Amino acid sequence: MIVENDVNETVQLLSKLIQNKCVNPPGNEIANLKTIELHLKSKGIECQIFESAPNRGNLLARIKGAKDGPRLMFGPSHVDVVPVPNPDKWSVDPFGGEIKDGFIWGRGAMDMLFIVVSQVQAFVKIFEEGIEKGELILLIVSDEEAGGTFGAKWMMENHPDLIETDYCLTEMGGAFLADGKVVFMIGEKGGAWKRIKFKGTPGHGSMPYGSNNAVVKASKAILRIQNYCDNKIPLTTEYLGYLAEGLGMSKIQKFMVTTKSLLPLTLKLIGKKDPDTAKIIHSLSRMTMSPNMVKGGIKANIIASNASIAVDIRTLPGQDEEYVLKHMKKALGDLAKEAEIIQIEEEDGGVNSKGNSSEPASEFVSLLEKSVSMEFPGSTLVPFLMPGVTDMRYFREKGVQSYGFSLLDPKTTAKDMSSLPHGIDERIRVKTVELTLKVYYNVAKLAL
Ligand SMILES: [Zn+2]
């Protein structure tokens, strides 16, 4: 059973991890891994740290039951955090790990150190009480915020046999939408970032008539891409039904959101009142294409002979490279034959991964639901697809059922969820740490 002292220890551990300041880049996650190792050792638990680069690595521990059974992993959970570009705007020291007003404050508190410490402490409790069957695995990793090269991906490439599992539980999820409806993540969109290049013919800028200008072509292309993404790209409502359910929409609202032909109108109506929800509906209903960078020309009086656009493309599960190129070409129209479309490689900061998803309903998912209803009787789980990319993709590729799971204090608002991770005054409620510790403990008890 989880008692008050467990919650206190978890909160103290969170504060220490924040103070260790494992900002990526460069990461230096070894500081957090050592702190966790020390905590586990003080409880008599053996663990292993695998060094993936100087001062970086991944921590693994396991508990085995006497009988055969399912393997459950807490993780892959990352201990790196993103930088703090404007510490003067914070009301506390971003790396002080202060505990005040019912919160733990600091960079990483929400993304995702509170889940890490809840998992570590739940693992400790389960170790002390033992499991009947199967296996509980704890995997703490580095480098999630920069793509996982030295973290989850490194473990998958170097020690795949040690991290074999049936289920993974890690960030994020756990927010209450409508009454008693708790979000959990079943999958995520993929990334297929592209650079589109145009060529022109240089000439004097004082006589532009009839010129072949690469910058003009790029700007036409930008408008076409945006228009195609908003108005012409094929739509799906597969992931919107869950959302409508979770938000507790009325029958008519649900019909509006889940009927493809009504979706453009629905987006306009919702967008006026609730732009945040409209953004989510837009991203869950299609492959999105956002032209976010543009470069071109060399001088104001020379007709541009080169221009390029960087486009952030996010795919739904099942949409492959062929799909991406087909629709990019359609979007460009007659400019497609002049455009050179190339992938932005990961070394250049690109994101290239397939959209992926685990089962929205299964025996294991009902155990997750039960573990939540032990804290909030009668509550149900609502599956959700994340627009962003996480380490879970490496596990779903191997067929592991992977879920984003935590349990937030119902006082946490949708605004907290969107503004605090990576934001100013990042913090987490002590109550959220307690609830997340309890659900992780509950689910391991139920499953193993
Ligand atoms: Zn994260």
Boltz pocket constraint, residues with backbone or C-beta under 6 A from the ligand:
constraints:
  - pocket:
      binder: B
      contacts: [[A, 78], [A, 111], [A, 112], [A, 144], [A, 171]]
      max_distance: 6.0
